[in-house]
Structures are given as C-alpha cells and as structure tokens.
Amino acid sequence: MRKTKQEKRRGRHLRIRKKIKGTGERPRLCIFRSNKHIYASLIDNTCTPNKVITSISSLSGEFKKLATDKSIHGGNLKGAEIVGKLIAEKAKSLGIEKVVFDRGGYKYTGRVKVLADSARKGGLKF
C-alpha cells in the first residue's frame, strides 16, 4: 500500500528529529505549515515531556496586528515573513539568540525558506 503525502512528510520529519535536539540554551525552531496557516515554535527537548518555550502562528493576535492588509495571511510568503520576524522578536526578548532549525519534513523552499530567512534577519542564528 502506498504512503500518503502526510505519511511521507512524517517519516522525513522523524528522520530529521533523530539528528536534531533542542536544549535550553539552543532550542529547536520547529515549523509546521498547512494550506492556510504557518506555525513556528521554540522547543526544549531536554525536558520530559518536551517543553514549548514560545510559539507564534498566523492565527495569533500579534500576527493580525501586523497583517492589516487582507492579502497577507499564513498561506503566502508575506505571512511567513511576518511569522519569522515575530518568532525572532519573541526569542530575543527571552534571551535566546541561537537555535537549531527543524524544517518539519518540508522542502526548504517557499514559505519555509522565507520564514527561516526572516528569523535570521531578526537576529536568530542557526
């Protein structure tokens, strides 16, 4: 039986997760994207269960304050850029400068790449 697209992505994500671990000093920046929205979380993997330090998405209030234009939403590049900028600002306010990037099994193109580049411009190093 063939695997669905989601099952293939989940397998890639698990393969990546074997190699990537986030710590308190250098948390894991995890990305999830759907057709309409994009999410970014900073996760500490040294705790059991894993501890989400902070997160931001295209559904949050901070995003909606910056995305006043109706053409900006989580399903396009402009929305991903705003989410990347916001996660960098939140991390800086918590004293986090270095992170480990987890692309979540997605290809490093499009919204994932724009979010990563925006987070780098915001001051995160990975």
N, CA, C and O atoms as CSV, one atom per row, in Angstrom:
chain,resi,resn,atom,element,x,y,z
A,1,MET,N,N,0.830,-1.173,0.000
A,1,MET,CA,C,0.000,0.000,0.000
A,1,MET,C,C,0.886,1.252,0.000
A,1,MET,O,O,1.888,1.312,0.713
A,2,ARG,N,N,0.511,2.236,-0.795
A,2,ARG,CA,C,1.297,3.453,-0.911
A,2,ARG,C,C,1.085,4.371,0.280
A,2,ARG,O,O,0.020,4.393,0.896
A,3,LYS,N,N,2.137,5.132,0.589
A,3,LYS,CA,C,2.028,6.106,1.662
A,3,LYS,C,C,1.450,7.398,1.112
A,3,LYS,O,O,1.697,7.774,-0.033
A,4,THR,N,N,0.678,8.066,1.955
A,4,THR,CA,C,0.137,9.360,1.553
A,4,THR,C,C,1.215,10.420,1.694
A,4,THR,O,O,2.282,10.165,2.252
A,5,LYS,N,N,0.930,11.608,1.188
A,5,LYS,CA,C,1.869,12.722,1.283
A,5,LYS,C,C,2.203,13.043,2.738
A,5,LYS,O,O,3.358,13.304,3.073
A,6,GLN,N,N,1.189,13.023,3.595
A,6,GLN,CA,C,1.393,13.334,5.003
A,6,GLN,C,C,2.249,12.272,5.689
A,6,GLN,O,O,3.089,12.601,6.527
A,7,GLU,N,N,2.043,11.002,5.341
A,7,GLU,CA,C,2.845,9.924,5.928
A,7,GLU,C,C,4.304,10.037,5.502
A,7,GLU,O,O,5.201,9.793,6.308
A,8,LYS,N,N,4.551,10.401,4.251
A,8,LYS,CA,C,5.927,10.591,3.775
A,8,LYS,C,C,6.597,11.747,4.505
A,8,LYS,O,O,7.755,11.637,4.907
A,9,ARG,N,N,5.872,12.864,4.681
A,9,ARG,CA,C,6.428,14.014,5.391
A,9,ARG,C,C,6.723,13.650,6.837
A,9,ARG,O,O,7.756,14.037,7.382
A,10,ARG,N,N,5.814,12.904,7.458
A,10,ARG,CA,C,6.015,12.480,8.847
A,10,ARG,C,C,7.270,11.613,8.982
A,10,ARG,O,O,8.015,11.751,9.952
A,11,GLY,N,N,7.508,10.720,8.012
A,11,GLY,CA,C,8.719,9.903,8.028
A,11,GLY,C,C,9.975,10.740,7.889
A,11,GLY,O,O,10.962,10.503,8.585
A,12,ARG,N,N,9.945,11.730,6.986
A,12,ARG,CA,C,11.098,12.631,6.831
A,12,ARG,C,C,11.333,13.417,8.112
A,12,ARG,O,O,12.475,13.602,8.532
A,13,HIS,N,N,10.248,13.882,8.736
A,13,HIS,CA,C,10.385,14.649,9.967
A,13,HIS,C,C,11.000,13.796,11.077
A,13,HIS,O,O,11.869,14.274,11.807
A,14,LEU,N,N,10.569,12.559,11.214
A,14,LEU,CA,C,11.139,11.678,12.238
A,14,LEU,C,C,12.612,11.390,11.969
A,14,LEU,O,O,13.410,11.298,12.902
A,15,ARG,N,N,12.969,11.248,10.702
A,15,ARG,CA,C,14.371,11.010,10.335
A,15,ARG,C,C,15.230,12.231,10.694
A,15,ARG,O,O,16.359,12.087,11.162
A,16,ILE,N,N,14.693,13.410,10.474
A,16,ILE,CA,C,15.403,14.643,10.836
A,16,ILE,C,C,15.510,14.765,12.354
A,16,ILE,O,O,16.551,15.157,12.883
A,17,ARG,N,N,14.425,14.427,13.048
A,17,ARG,CA,C,14.382,14.566,14.509
A,17,ARG,C,C,15.360,13.662,15.230
A,17,ARG,O,O,15.745,13.956,16.361
A,18,LYS,N,N,15.774,12.565,14.604
A,18,LYS,CA,C,16.781,11.701,15.222
A,18,LYS,C,C,18.097,12.446,15.406
A,18,LYS,O,O,18.847,12.172,16.343
A,19,LYS,N,N,18.373,13.386,14.513
A,19,LYS,CA,C,19.657,14.084,14.496
A,19,LYS,C,C,19.603,15.439,15.197
A,19,LYS,O,O,20.641,15.956,15.611
A,20,ILE,N,N,18.428,16.014,15.336
A,20,ILE,CA,C,18.292,17.370,15.866
A,20,ILE,C,C,17.717,17.318,17.279
A,20,ILE,O,O,16.684,16.691,17.515
A,21,LYS,N,N,18.387,17.973,18.206
A,21,LYS,CA,C,17.915,18.079,19.578
A,21,LYS,C,C,18.010,19.537,20.006
A,21,LYS,O,O,19.005,20.209,19.735
A,22,GLY,N,N,16.978,20.015,20.669
A,22,GLY,CA,C,16.979,21.374,21.189
A,22,GLY,C,C,17.291,21.364,22.674
A,22,GLY,O,O,16.870,20.458,23.392
A,23,THR,N,N,18.029,22.367,23.139
A,23,THR,CA,C,18.346,22.499,24.559
A,23,THR,C,C,17.790,23.818,25.064
A,23,THR,O,O,17.198,24.583,24.302
A,24,GLY,N,N,17.979,24.082,26.336
A,24,GLY,CA,C,17.503,25.334,26.906
A,24,GLY,C,C,18.238,26.529,26.340
A,24,GLY,O,O,17.636,27.578,26.108
A,25,GLU,N,N,19.555,26.381,26.110
A,25,GLU,CA,C,20.354,27.474,25.564
A,25,GLU,C,C,20.176,27.605,24.060
A,25,GLU,O,O,20.238,28.706,23.513
A,26,ARG,N,N,19.952,26.473,23.394
A,26,ARG,CA,C,19.796,26.454,21.928
A,26,ARG,C,C,18.579,25.602,21.571
A,26,ARG,O,O,18.720,24.434,21.210
A,27,PRO,N,N,17.382,26.188,21.671
A,27,PRO,CA,C,16.168,25.406,21.419
A,27,PRO,C,C,15.965,25.086,19.947
A,27,PRO,O,O,16.638,25.631,19.072
A,28,ARG,N,N,15.031,24.199,19.701
A,28,ARG,CA,C,14.698,23.777,18.335
A,28,ARG,C,C,13.590,24.678,17.810
A,28,ARG,O,O,12.537,24.806,18.435
A,29,LEU,N,N,13.829,25.305,16.654
A,29,LEU,CA,C,12.817,26.118,15.982
A,29,LEU,C,C,12.085,25.204,15.025
A,29,LEU,O,O,12.596,24.873,13.955
A,30,CYS,N,N,10.888,24.797,15.409
A,30,CYS,CA,C,10.105,23.822,14.658
A,30,CYS,C,C,9.035,24.533,13.840
A,30,CYS,O,O,8.347,25.422,14.341
A,31,ILE,N,N,8.901,24.132,12.573
A,31,ILE,CA,C,7.958,24.737,11.642
A,31,ILE,C,C,6.853,23.733,11.328
A,31,ILE,O,O,7.114,22.544,11.149
A,32,PHE,N,N,5.629,24.222,11.265
A,32,PHE,CA,C,4.519,23.445,10.721
A,32,PHE,C,C,3.754,24.357,9.792
A,32,PHE,O,O,3.489,25.512,10.124
A,33,ARG,N,N,3.398,23.843,8.625
A,33,ARG,CA,C,2.612,24.655,7.700
A,33,ARG,C,C,1.421,23.848,7.210
A,33,ARG,O,O,1.511,22.642,6.976
A,34,SER,N,N,0.319,24.538,7.064
A,34,SER,CA,C,-0.864,23.959,6.452
A,34,SER,C,C,-1.167,24.804,5.227
A,34,SER,O,O,-0.411,25.720,4.903
A,35,ASN,N,N,-2.248,24.513,4.553
A,35,ASN,CA,C,-2.569,25.298,3.365
A,35,ASN,C,C,-2.897,26.748,3.704
A,35,ASN,O,O,-2.585,27.653,2.930
A,36,LYS,N,N,-3.520,26.971,4.846
A,36,LYS,CA,C,-3.961,28.318,5.195
A,36,LYS,C,C,-3.077,29.030,6.207
A,36,LYS,O,O,-3.080,30.261,6.249
A,37,HIS,N,N,-2.315,28.297,7.029
A,37,HIS,CA,C,-1.582,28.911,8.125
A,37,HIS,C,C,-0.175,28.345,8.243
A,37,HIS,O,O,0.154,27.310,7.664
A,38,ILE,N,N,0.653,29.064,9.017
A,38,ILE,CA,C,2.010,28.608,9.300
A,38,ILE,C,C,2.293,28.852,10.786
A,38,ILE,O,O,1.856,29.852,11.356
A,39,TYR,N,N,3.019,27.935,11.393
A,39,TYR,CA,C,3.281,27.956,12.820
A,39,TYR,C,C,4.785,27.807,13.053
A,39,TYR,O,O,5.461,27.093,12.312
A,40,ALA,N,N,5.308,28.477,14.079
A,40,ALA,CA,C,6.709,28.342,14.468
A,40,ALA,C,C,6.774,28.245,15.992
A,40,ALA,O,O,6.143,29.030,16.699
A,41,SER,N,N,7.548,27.271,16.490
A,41,SER,CA,C,7.659,27.061,17.934
A,41,SER,C,C,9.111,26.881,18.322
A,41,SER,O,O,9.897,26.313,17.564
A,42,LEU,N,N,9.468,27.365,19.499
A,42,LEU,CA,C,10.781,27.095,20.082
A,42,LEU,C,C,10.586,26.035,21.155
A,42,LEU,O,O,9.805,26.220,22.089
A,43,ILE,N,N,11.312,24.903,21.015
A,43,ILE,CA,C,11.084,23.744,21.863
A,43,ILE,C,C,12.380,23.311,22.530
A,43,ILE,O,O,13.427,23.246,21.886
A,44,ASP,N,N,12.306,23.015,23.819
A,44,ASP,CA,C,13.420,22.471,24.592
A,44,ASP,C,C,13.209,20.968,24.724
A,44,ASP,O,O,12.249,20.534,25.360
A,45,ASN,N,N,14.101,20.163,24.127
A,45,ASN,CA,C,13.958,18.709,24.138
A,45,ASN,C,C,14.638,18.036,25.320
A,45,ASN,O,O,14.556,16.814,25.448
A,46,THR,N,N,15.312,18.793,26.195
A,46,THR,CA,C,15.977,18.158,27.325
A,46,THR,C,C,14.988,17.804,28.433
A,46,THR,O,O,15.271,16.926,29.248
A,47,CYS,N,N,13.847,18.462,28.477
A,47,CYS,CA,C,12.818,18.168,29.472
A,47,CYS,C,C,11.984,16.975,29.006
A,47,CYS,O,O,11.903,16.680,27.814
A,48,THR,N,N,11.370,16.302,29.972
A,48,THR,CA,C,10.435,15.242,29.629
A,48,THR,C,C,9.114,15.555,30.300
A,48,THR,O,O,9.079,15.552,31.530
A,49,PRO,N,N,8.062,15.817,29.620
A,49,PRO,CA,C,7.921,15.895,28.165
A,49,PRO,C,C,8.571,17.160,27.617
A,49,PRO,O,O,8.922,18.068,28.370
A,50,ASN,N,N,8.726,17.205,26.296
A,50,ASN,CA,C,9.361,18.355,25.662
A,50,ASN,C,C,8.618,19.631,26.029
A,50,ASN,O,O,7.389,19.652,26.097
A,51,LYS,N,N,9.385,20.699,26.267
A,51,LYS,CA,C,8.803,21.954,26.734
A,51,LYS,C,C,8.770,22.968,25.591
A,51,LYS,O,O,9.805,23.275,24.999
A,52,VAL,N,N,7.591,23.483,25.285
A,52,VAL,CA,C,7.456,24.550,24.296
A,52,VAL,C,C,7.751,25.865,25.018
A,52,VAL,O,O,7.025,26.267,25.927
A,53,ILE,N,N,8.832,26.525,24.596
A,53,ILE,CA,C,9.236,27.774,25.240
A,53,ILE,C,C,8.324,28.913,24.794
A,53,ILE,O,O,7.792,29.655,25.620
A,54,THR,N,N,8.153,29.042,23.501
A,54,THR,CA,C,7.250,30.039,22.936
A,54,THR,C,C,6.837,29.609,21.538
A,54,THR,O,O,7.503,28.793,20.901
A,55,SER,N,N,5.744,30.165,21.078
A,55,SER,CA,C,5.306,29.849,19.724
A,55,SER,C,C,4.550,31.035,19.146
A,55,SER,O,O,4.076,31.907,19.874
A,56,ILE,N,N,4.451,31.049,17.847
A,56,ILE,CA,C,3.728,32.091,17.128
A,56,ILE,C,C,3.118,31.456,15.890
A,56,ILE,O,O,3.674,30.508,15.335
A,57,SER,N,N,1.992,31.968,15.463
A,57,SER,CA,C,1.367,31.439,14.251
A,57,SER,C,C,0.649,32.557,13.522
A,57,SER,O,O,0.546,33.683,14.008
A,58,SER,N,N,0.162,32.217,12.357
A,58,SER,CA,C,-0.584,33.202,11.579
A,58,SER,C,C,-1.994,33.386,12.127
A,58,SER,O,O,-2.767,34.170,11.576
A,59,LEU,N,N,-2.341,32.685,13.193
A,59,LEU,CA,C,-3.633,32.853,13.851
A,59,LEU,C,C,-3.551,33.751,15.079
A,59,LEU,O,O,-4.584,34.128,15.632
A,60,SER,N,N,-2.342,34.101,15.516
A,60,SER,CA,C,-2.164,34.853,16.755
A,60,SER,C,C,-2.529,36.321,16.583
A,60,SER,O,O,-2.584,36.841,15.468
A,61,GLY,N,N,-2.772,36.959,17.686
A,61,GLY,CA,C,-3.140,38.368,17.678
A,61,GLY,C,C,-2.031,39.280,17.203
A,61,GLY,O,O,-2.285,40.270,16.517
A,62,GLU,N,N,-0.780,38.945,17.572
A,62,GLU,CA,C,0.362,39.753,17.145
A,62,GLU,C,C,0.493,39.762,15.628
A,62,GLU,O,O,0.809,40.787,15.024
A,63,PHE,N,N,0.245,38.601,15.024
A,63,PHE,CA,C,0.300,38.498,13.566
A,63,PHE,C,C,-0.791,39.358,12.936
A,63,PHE,O,O,-0.549,40.068,11.959
A,64,LYS,N,N,-1.974,39.290,13.496
A,64,LYS,CA,C,-3.106,40.027,12.924
A,64,LYS,C,C,-2.931,41.532,13.053
A,64,LYS,O,O,-3.463,42.283,12.235
A,65,LYS,N,N,-2.185,41.997,14.079
A,65,LYS,CA,C,-1.904,43.427,14.208
A,65,LYS,C,C,-0.995,43.906,13.070
A,65,LYS,O,O,-1.185,45.000,12.538
A,66,LEU,N,N,-0.008,43.080,12.701
A,66,LEU,CA,C,0.933,43.460,11.643
A,66,LEU,C,C,0.371,43.227,10.249
A,66,LEU,O,O,0.713,43.955,9.317
A,67,ALA,N,N,-0.483,42.227,10.095
A,67,ALA,CA,C,-1.034,41.881,8.784
A,67,ALA,C,C,-2.401,42.537,8.622
A,67,ALA,O,O,-3.433,41.866,8.633
A,68,THR,N,N,-2.390,43.857,8.470
A,68,THR,CA,C,-3.651,44.583,8.344
A,68,THR,C,C,-4.273,44.418,6.961
A,68,THR,O,O,-5.492,44.503,6.812
A,69,ASP,N,N,-3.438,44.183,5.952
A,69,ASP,CA,C,-3.930,44.003,4.586
A,69,ASP,C,C,-4.529,42.607,4.443
A,69,ASP,O,O,-3.968,41.638,4.956
A,70,LYS,N,N,-5.657,42.495,3.752
A,70,LYS,CA,C,-6.336,41.197,3.573
A,70,LYS,C,C,-5.519,40.234,2.711
A,70,LYS,O,O,-5.733,39.024,2.777
A,71,SER,N,N,-4.578,40.752,1.898
A,71,SER,CA,C,-3.797,39.869,1.032
A,71,SER,C,C,-2.684,39.158,1.797
A,71,SER,O,O,-2.052,38.249,1.258
A,72,ILE,N,N,-2.436,39.556,3.044
A,72,ILE,CA,C,-1.405,38.910,3.858
A,72,ILE,C,C,-2.084,37.917,4.788
A,72,ILE,O,O,-2.912,38.291,5.618
A,73,HIS,N,N,-1.721,36.639,4.639
A,73,HIS,CA,C,-2.242,35.587,5.515
A,73,HIS,C,C,-1.197,34.494,5.629
A,73,HIS,O,O,-0.152,34.578,4.983
A,74,GLY,N,N,-1.445,33.485,6.419
A,74,GLY,CA,C,-0.464,32.432,6.680
A,74,GLY,C,C,-0.173,31.536,5.503
A,74,GLY,O,O,0.803,30.786,5.532
A,75,GLY,N,N,-0.983,31.590,4.475
A,75,GLY,CA,C,-0.781,30.733,3.314
A,75,GLY,C,C,0.072,31.343,2.232
A,75,GLY,O,O,0.217,30.753,1.161
A,76,ASN,N,N,0.656,32.534,2.481
A,76,ASN,CA,C,1.514,33.116,1.455
A,76,ASN,C,C,2.862,33.536,2.042
A,76,ASN,O,O,3.079,33.440,3.250
A,77,LEU,N,N,3.766,34.003,1.176
A,77,LEU,CA,C,5.127,34.325,1.585
A,77,LEU,C,C,5.186,35.512,2.539
A,77,LEU,O,O,6.003,35.519,3.460
A,78,LYS,N,N,4.346,36.503,2.339
A,78,LYS,CA,C,4.352,37.678,3.217
A,78,LYS,C,C,3.968,37.290,4.644
A,78,LYS,O,O,4.544,37.794,5.608
A,79,GLY,N,N,3.010,36.409,4.768
A,79,GLY,CA,C,2.604,35.946,6.090
A,79,GLY,C,C,3.716,35.164,6.780
A,79,GLY,O,O,3.936,35.319,7.981
A,80,ALA,N,N,4.418,34.319,6.015
A,80,ALA,CA,C,5.527,33.551,6.576
A,80,ALA,C,C,6.655,34.475,7.026
A,80,ALA,O,O,7.315,34.212,8.031
A,81,GLU,N,N,6.872,35.547,6.288
A,81,GLU,CA,C,7.912,36.508,6.657
A,81,GLU,C,C,7.576,37.191,7.983
A,81,GLU,O,O,8.456,37.395,8.820
A,82,ILE,N,N,6.321,37.538,8.169
A,82,ILE,CA,C,5.890,38.180,9.416
A,82,ILE,C,C,6.038,37.210,10.591
A,82,ILE,O,O,6.494,37.605,11.664
A,83,VAL,N,N,5.661,35.958,10.398
A,83,VAL,CA,C,5.784,34.958,11.475
A,83,VAL,C,C,7.260,34.769,11.847
A,83,VAL,O,O,7.580,34.654,13.030
A,84,GLY,N,N,8.159,34.737,10.862
A,84,GLY,CA,C,9.591,34.617,11.136
A,84,GLY,C,C,10.118,35.794,11.932
A,84,GLY,O,O,10.919,35.624,12.850
A,85,LYS,N,N,9.667,36.985,11.578
A,85,LYS,CA,C,10.089,38.184,12.305
A,85,LYS,C,C,9.579,38.158,13.741
A,85,LYS,O,O,10.308,38.512,14.667
A,86,LEU,N,N,8.338,37.744,13.926
A,86,LEU,CA,C,7.748,37.701,15.266
A,86,LEU,C,C,8.414,36.661,16.161
A,86,LEU,O,O,8.636,36.918,17.344
A,87,ILE,N,N,8.738,35.483,15.610
A,87,ILE,CA,C,9.393,34.459,16.443
A,87,ILE,C,C,10.796,34.909,16.838
A,87,ILE,O,O,11.264,34.596,17.933
A,88,ALA,N,N,11.470,35.642,15.952
A,88,ALA,CA,C,12.794,36.171,16.290
A,88,ALA,C,C,12.690,37.207,17.407
A,88,ALA,O,O,13.518,37.222,18.317
A,89,GLU,N,N,11.690,38.063,17.344
A,89,GLU,CA,C,11.496,39.073,18.391
A,89,GLU,C,C,11.190,38.416,19.734
A,89,GLU,O,O,11.728,38.824,20.763
A,90,LYS,N,N,10.327,37.402,19.726
A,90,LYS,CA,C,9.989,36.706,20.972
A,90,LYS,C,C,11.215,36.012,21.559
A,90,LYS,O,O,11.434,36.051,22.770
A,91,ALA,N,N,12.015,35.378,20.701
A,91,ALA,CA,C,13.218,34.690,21.171
A,91,ALA,C,C,14.213,35.686,21.756
A,91,ALA,O,O,14.816,35.418,22.795
A,92,LYS,N,N,14.389,36.822,21.106
A,92,LYS,CA,C,15.307,37.852,21.605
A,92,LYS,C,C,14.850,38.367,22.972
A,92,LYS,O,O,15.671,38.605,23.858
A,93,SER,N,N,13.536,38.539,23.135
A,93,SER,CA,C,13.025,39.028,24.415
A,93,SER,C,C,13.250,38.007,25.532
A,93,SER,O,O,13.335,38.382,26.702
A,94,LEU,N,N,13.347,36.727,25.186
A,94,LEU,CA,C,13.625,35.676,26.170
A,94,LEU,C,C,15.117,35.420,26.345
A,94,LEU,O,O,15.508,34.572,27.148
A,95,GLY,N,N,15.950,36.139,25.608
A,95,GLY,CA,C,17.399,35.982,25.712
A,95,GLY,C,C,17.957,34.845,24.882
A,95,GLY,O,O,19.047,34.351,25.169
A,96,ILE,N,N,17.240,34.426,23.869
A,96,ILE,CA,C,17.681,33.325,23.005
A,96,ILE,C,C,18.181,33.905,21.686
A,96,ILE,O,O,17.457,34.629,21.003
A,97,GLU,N,N,19.422,33.584,21.334
A,97,GLU,CA,C,19.979,34.067,20.070
A,97,GLU,C,C,20.280,32.933,19.103
A,97,GLU,O,O,20.193,33.114,17.888
A,98,LYS,N,N,20.633,31.761,19.632
A,98,LYS,CA,C,20.977,30.624,18.782
A,98,LYS,C,C,19.887,29.566,18.870
A,98,LYS,O,O,19.395,29.254,19.955
A,99,VAL,N,N,19.516,29.019,17.719
A,99,VAL,CA,C,18.518,27.961,17.668
A,99,VAL,C,C,18.984,26.876,16.698
A,99,VAL,O,O,19.914,27.072,15.917
A,100,VAL,N,N,18.315,25.734,16.771
A,100,VAL,CA,C,18.511,24.646,15.814
A,100,VAL,C,C,17.260,24.625,14.947
A,100,VAL,O,O,16.148,24.570,15.472
A,101,PHE,N,N,17.426,24.667,13.629
A,101,PHE,CA,C,16.278,24.776,12.732
A,101,PHE,C,C,15.762,23.393,12.365
A,101,PHE,O,O,16.521,22.534,11.915
A,102,ASP,N,N,14.465,23.187,12.562
A,102,ASP,CA,C,13.783,21.944,12.214
A,102,ASP,C,C,12.722,22.288,11.183
A,102,ASP,O,O,11.707,22.901,11.513
A,103,ARG,N,N,12.950,21.899,9.944
A,103,ARG,CA,C,12.036,22.269,8.857
A,103,ARG,C,C,10.791,21.412,8.823
A,103,ARG,O,O,9.927,21.635,7.976
A,104,GLY,N,N,10.666,20.447,9.703
A,104,GLY,CA,C,9.441,19.678,9.853
A,104,GLY,C,C,9.150,18.699,8.737
A,104,GLY,O,O,7.997,18.312,8.545
A,105,GLY,N,N,10.166,18.288,7.996
A,105,GLY,CA,C,9.961,17.342,6.905
A,105,GLY,C,C,9.578,18.000,5.594
A,105,GLY,O,O,9.379,17.316,4.590
A,106,TYR,N,N,9.472,19.335,5.594
A,106,TYR,CA,C,9.125,20.051,4.372
A,106,TYR,C,C,10.392,20.386,3.590
A,106,TYR,O,O,11.477,20.455,4.168
A,107,LYS,N,N,10.262,20.591,2.295
A,107,LYS,CA,C,11.381,21.052,1.489
A,107,LYS,C,C,11.734,22.474,1.904
A,107,LYS,O,O,10.870,23.249,2.317
A,108,TYR,N,N,13.006,22.800,1.790
A,108,TYR,CA,C,13.474,24.130,2.185
A,108,TYR,C,C,13.272,25.106,1.024
A,108,TYR,O,O,14.238,25.613,0.455
A,109,THR,N,N,12.035,25.357,0.687
A,109,THR,CA,C,11.670,26.321,-0.346
A,109,THR,C,C,10.406,27.036,0.102
A,109,THR,O,O,9.784,26.647,1.091
A,110,GLY,N,N,10.036,28.057,-0.606
A,110,GLY,CA,C,8.777,28.731,-0.370
A,110,GLY,C,C,8.645,29.326,1.009
A,110,GLY,O,O,9.536,30.034,1.479
A,111,ARG,N,N,7.521,29.036,1.667
A,111,ARG,CA,C,7.211,29.639,2.961
A,111,ARG,C,C,8.206,29.246,4.043
A,111,ARG,O,O,8.511,30.049,4.924
A,112,VAL,N,N,8.717,28.014,3.985
A,112,VAL,CA,C,9.681,27.559,4.998
A,112,VAL,C,C,10.968,28.369,4.891
A,112,VAL,O,O,11.517,28.799,5.906
A,113,LYS,N,N,11.450,28.578,3.674
A,113,LYS,CA,C,12.681,29.339,3.447
A,113,LYS,C,C,12.497,30.805,3.826
A,113,LYS,O,O,13.381,31.397,4.445
A,114,VAL,N,N,11.367,31.393,3.463
A,114,VAL,CA,C,11.105,32.791,3.788
A,114,VAL,C,C,11.029,32.984,5.301
A,114,VAL,O,O,11.562,33.963,5.823
A,115,LEU,N,N,10.374,32.065,6.012
A,115,LEU,CA,C,10.298,32.148,7.465
A,115,LEU,C,C,11.694,32.064,8.082
A,115,LEU,O,O,12.016,32.835,8.986
A,116,ALA,N,N,12.522,31.141,7.603
A,116,ALA,CA,C,13.880,30.985,8.129
A,116,ALA,C,C,14.717,32.232,7.862
A,116,ALA,O,O,15.427,32.704,8.750
A,117,ASP,N,N,14.639,32.766,6.651
A,117,ASP,CA,C,15.407,33.969,6.316
A,117,ASP,C,C,14.952,35.166,7.151
A,117,ASP,O,O,15.778,35.969,7.586
A,118,SER,N,N,13.665,35.286,7.371
A,118,SER,CA,C,13.131,36.374,8.180
A,118,SER,C,C,13.584,36.247,9.637
A,118,SER,O,O,13.891,37.251,10.280
A,119,ALA,N,N,13.625,35.036,10.152
A,119,ALA,CA,C,14.102,34.820,11.523
A,119,ALA,C,C,15.587,35.154,11.628
A,119,ALA,O,O,16.032,35.690,12.644
A,120,ARG,N,N,16.350,34.845,10.592
A,120,ARG,CA,C,17.772,35.204,10.578
A,120,ARG,C,C,17.949,36.723,10.572
A,120,ARG,O,O,18.790,37.258,11.294
A,121,LYS,N,N,17.156,37.409,9.759
A,121,LYS,CA,C,17.216,38.879,9.721
A,121,LYS,C,C,16.823,39.479,11.060
A,121,LYS,O,O,17.315,40.543,11.437
A,122,GLY,N,N,15.943,38.803,11.777
A,122,GLY,CA,C,15.518,39.252,13.105
A,122,GLY,C,C,16.557,39.047,14.181
A,122,GLY,O,O,16.386,39.540,15.296
A,123,GLY,N,N,17.632,38.333,13.884
A,123,GLY,CA,C,18.709,38.177,14.843
A,123,GLY,C,C,18.964,36.761,15.326
A,123,GLY,O,O,19.888,36.549,16.111
A,124,LEU,N,N,18.180,35.783,14.886
A,124,LEU,CA,C,18.439,34.401,15.305
A,124,LEU,C,C,19.580,33.817,14.477
A,124,LEU,O,O,19.717,34.118,13.291
A,125,LYS,N,N,20.384,32.992,15.104
A,125,LYS,CA,C,21.495,32.346,14.414
A,125,LYS,C,C,21.261,30.832,14.402
A,125,LYS,O,O,21.053,30.214,15.446
A,126,PHE,N,N,21.299,30.251,13.203
A,126,PHE,CA,C,21.200,28.800,13.068
A,126,PHE,C,C,21.846,28.360,11.783
A,126,PHE,O,O,21.869,27.167,11.481
